[in-house]
Amino acid sequence: MALDSFLLELLEDPVDHGTLLYIEGRDVLYNPRRHEAYEVRESIPVLLPDESRLVSDEEHLAFTSDPTARTTGKA
């Protein structure tokens, strides 16, 4: 299940407080500035720095070029 648009407007990275990319097909919120990904488990964003993971350059390119990716924050 996709994250609600209202929730996406509120979400930001817990470390640098910037916007994130939401890649629904991968159930991930991604910070391209820090190359960090946060899981979305059962429609719940897990924005805990200790549970984030580093993303490879290849995965970074896939996330940032995904045409379905949505940016968090106010549009």
C-alpha positions in Angstrom: 0.0 0.0 0.0 1.4 3.4 -1.0 2.0 6.2 1.5 -0.6 8.8 1.7 0.1 12.1 -0.1 -0.5 14.1 3.1 2.0 12.0 5.0 4.6 12.5 2.2 4.2 16.3 2.6 5.3 16.0 6.2 8.2 13.6 5.9 11.9 14.7 5.9 15.2 13.0 6.6 15.7 12.8 10.3 19.5 13.6 10.0 19.7 16.5 7.5 16.0 17.5 7.6 15.9 17.6 3.8 13.5 16.1 1.3 13.4 12.4 0.5 12.5 10.4 -2.6 9.7 7.9 -2.1 10.1 4.9 -4.4 6.8 3.0 -3.9 7.8 -0.1 -5.9 10.8 -0.6 -3.6 9.1 0.4 -0.3 11.9 2.9 0.4 12.4 6.5 1.3 15.8 7.7 -0.1 18.0 10.6 0.7 20.1 11.2 -2.4 22.3 13.7 -0.7 23.5 11.2 1.9 23.0 8.0 -0.1 20.9 6.6 2.7 17.7 4.6 2.3 14.9 4.1 4.9 12.5 1.1 4.7 8.8 1.5 4.5 7.3 -1.5 6.4 3.6 -2.2 6.0 3.0 1.4 5.0 5.0 2.7 8.0 8.1 4.8 7.2 11.0 3.7 9.5 13.0 6.9 9.7 15.4 5.8 12.3 19.1 6.6 11.5 20.2 3.4 13.1 18.0 1.4 10.7 18.9 3.2 7.5 21.3 1.6 5.0 23.9 3.0 2.6 23.1 2.8 -1.1 25.5 1.8 -3.8 26.2 4.1 -6.8 24.2 1.7 -9.0 21.2 1.8 -6.7 21.5 5.6 -6.3 21.2 5.9 -10.1 18.2 3.6 -10.1 16.4 5.5 -7.4 17.1 9.0 -8.8 16.1 8.0 -12.3 12.9 6.2 -11.3 10.1 8.0 -13.1 7.6 6.9 -10.3 9.7 8.5 -7.5 7.9 11.2 -5.6 9.6 13.9 -3.5 8.5 14.4 0.1 7.7 17.9 1.5 5.3 20.5 0.2 4.9 20.6 -3.5 
